[in-house]
Amino acid sequence: MNPPKFTCCDDMANLTYLNDASVLANLRDRYSRWLIYTYSGLFCVAINPYKRLSIYT
């Protein structure tokens, strides 16, 4: 796994170990904090929260 400083990393291209487990752990940590947008280099990964968020109102 990645060092603690990469917990909830906003750009997964910065992760030390970029593998399936690290990506899923990072997305899970960010989703638990309602951070549904995460970058992966040039791409934006969005997770559907299945509810309305205050960032859109």
Buried (B, 14 or more C-beta within 10 A) or exposed (E): EBEEEBEBBEEBEBBEEBEEEBBEBBBEBBBEEEBBEBBBEEEEBEBEEEEEEEEEE
